[in-house]
Amino acid sequence: MGGSSRFRTRSVRSPQATAGARAATRLSADALDWIVLNLARGVAPREIVATLSGAGLPVAAVRSALDELEHSQITPAYVRAVDERARAREIGRLPQLVGRDECALVEVSWCPPADVFHRQHWLGNAPLVVRGYVEQWPRPPRVRFEDLRRRFADVEIEVARGRTKHTRPDLEFTELRAKMPFGDYLDLVTSAIGNDVYLVARNRAFEDTAIGQLLDEIELPPDLFPPPRRGAMSFWLGPEGTHTHLHHDGTNNFFCQILGKKRVLLVPPSATMVADAATGFYASHTSEDVRRTHPELVHEVELAPGDALFIPVGWWHEVWSLSPSLSLAVVGFRWPSSYDYRPGRPLRQRESLV
């Protein structure tokens, strides 16, 4: 927390003023918004009083505002209004954070040199499709479903199961966690069709099981990536018909198709209709909702085995498996990711209103 001169006060009659304080000083709208934000973040009232009084605001006025907020029937509506303003300001800062926000999708047959990629796509926040990129790696993954079964059939894994019972299965992930042998799961992957079961990044197959040995067999292009490490890649494996609803990631992501095919629809961060209704990283809208009102903002790409899609941080994407599919999401780049954009976060997690 920190005080600011924008928290100036104005003198008006307080409806709750006592006879000895009829000219009580009222706080500015900025100061009241700041109090609401910090209360939502769990900051103790005494800390709020100390910070604002240290910034020159009268202690009595701060305590009076806290008391009114605690007892007023309109406080919930006020909190919602502050949340909406905070979200709008975060979206408004987006062009400065990412450099660009128009929908641009470039497709190439060879990944650009590191300096060009960094400037045009990493810093430029521009998606990129590289056809056959995985085969361009110094040591690409050489796996087939039967190889995975032979090597890891008895490994116990966690999967997301029962997804069709939930309208937003990715948001409700905790309720879907289930354990099963990897061989049994591969049977489902290669025989079932639908969205009921999926091994996703949050199941931590690389981090928590012997399947992480696959990392030691991969060598990524060293101009973009350091040597693979736990947490720098995630593993997505599912049958035909799996569907990840519209969402955005918290970091840049080179999404690499290893086996099978996927269809990805991309929507830029500038689609404020999506951000306005998001919950955390997850949208309430679908890509079709966006297409109906802003068709120019939706780009579609189909990834075949070996293809890769660079998804810049903040770009909304919706994904379908068109066949049994294995994908790697590579997030461990040579450049640090300092981008923080999540308009769907709850008010208590916001750091500031400016």
C-alpha positions, -999 to +999 in steps of 0.1 A: +000+000+000+011+036-004-004+070+001-008+096-026-017+132-030-047+122-052-064+112-019-072+148-012-102+156+009-132+179+005-152+195+033-189+189+034-215+183+060-215+147+071-250+132+075-237+114+106-218+143+120-221+150+157-228+185+171-191+190+177-180+179+142-205+193+118-178+203+093-162+168+092-139+162+063-151+137+037-127+116+016-123+120-022-137+094-045-102+081-053-095+076-016-128+057-011-120+035-041-086+028-027-102+018+007-126-006-010-098-022-031-077-028+000-106-041+021-113-066-007-076-076-006-079-084+031-059-054+044-068-047+080-087-014+087-060-003+111-034-005+083-057+015+060-060+041+086-023+042+092-014+045+055-040+072+047-032+092+078+005+090+068-005+105+035-020+134+053-057+124+055-075+131+088-078+099+109-114+108+118-124+110+081-108+076+073-124+059+103-158+075+094-155+062+058-146+027+071-176+027+094-200+038+066-187+012+042-192-015+069-228-006+076-241+008+043-266-012+023-251+001-010-215-011-002-219-043-023-229-022-053-200+002-046-176-027-045-189-040-079-185-005-094-149-003-081-142-037-096-155-027-130-134+005-130-103-015-120-109-040-148-114-012-173-082+005-163-063-028-166-077-034-201-068+003-210-032-003-201-029-033-224-015-015-254+014-002-234+021-037-220+021-056-252+029-031-278+001-041-301-034-055-299-047-060-334-054-095-346-025-106-367-016-142-375+015-149-395+022-184-410+058-195-420+076-227-428+107-219-407+109-201-374+125-166-377+159-160-361+158-153-324+162-115-327+134-113-352+111-136-333+118-116-301+111-083-317+081-091-339+063-118-319+075-119-282+076-081-278+051-075-306+025-098-290+018-113-324+008-150-329+029-171-353+023-205-369+054-225-378+046-254-400+068-284-392+086-266-364+089-297-342+109-315-369+133-285-369+143-290-333+179-305-327+162-335-311+125-337-315+103-361-295+100-395-313+070-410-297+039-429-308+009-440-287+022-476-287+056-464-275+040-445-246+020-475-237+050-498-237+071-475-216+046-461-191+015-483-190+017-490-153+025-454-142-003-440-122-014-406-135-040-380-126-065-369-153-095-346-155-125-369-157-162-361-158-157-329-178-190-332-196-209-328-163-196-293-159-203-263-181-168-249-174-146-279-167-113-261-169-124-236-143-138-264-121-107-285-125-103-294-088-136-314-088-125-335-118-092-350-106-090-388-109-062-414-107-057-442-132-030-463-149-015-445-179-021-476-201-059-475-192-060-439-201-043-445-235-071-470-242-096-442-237-076-418-258-073-440-288-109-454-287-132-428-272-146-397-287-157-368-266-148-342-239-153-363-208-116-371-200-084-352-206-049-351-193-041-314-191-011-293-179-025-290-144-024-328-140+014-324-138+023-356-157+058-343-164+064-330-129+050-358-108+055-391-127+080-411-146+066-397-179+088-367-171+117-389-186+105-377-220+120-343-212+155-358-212+149-370-248+140-336-262+164-308-273+147-275-281+162-248-304+188-232-282+183-197-296+147-195-281+148-220-252+172-230-224+175-268-218+141-283-209+133-283-172+104-292-150+077-266-154+090-253-187+068-277-206+033-290-201+017-322-215-017-324-231-031-357-241-067-366-250-091-383-274-108-368-304-134-343-293-116-328-263-124-291-260-107-264-240-130-234-236-119-199-245-092-187-220-058-169-220-025-179-205-004-161-179+028-164-201+039-168-237+034-203-251+048-222-280+020-248-285+035-278-303+015-305-319+032-339-315+005-365-324-029-360-340-045-327-350-060-298-332-080-267-342-073-234-324-094-202-326-075-171-315-090-138-302-068-108-294-067-092-259-083-061-274-116-080-275-129-062-244-163-079-245-144-111-235-123-095-208-153-078-193-170-111-185-140-133-177-134-152-145-097-154-138-081-167-170-114-182-183-139-164-206-176-167-203-179-162-240-170-186-268-151-178-299-184-180-318-198-153-296-170-131-307-173-141-343-210-131-344-202-095-333-166-090-344-157-116-371-125-097-379-111-105-344-113-143-347-085-163-364-086-200-369-057-224-375-055-262-377-023-278-364-010-311-379+017-333-363+049-313-361+032-278-364+036-252-337+016-221-327+031-193-307+003-179-286+013-146-270+004-140-234-031-125-231-045-139-264-077-158-259-078-192-275-102-221-278-090-255-287-105-287-301-089-321-307-097-334-342-082-368-335-064-385-306-039-359-297-006-353-279+006-317-275+034-299-257+031-264-245+066-248-241+066-218-218+102-217-207+118-192-231+152-175-228+135-142-220+117-135-187+080-129-188+070-099-168+035-095-183+007-093-158-028-091-174-058-109-160-089-087-161-109-116-148-091-117-115-112-110-084-109-075-069-090-087-039-061-099-062-056-065-079-025-046-069-038-011-078-064+009-094-040+030-115 
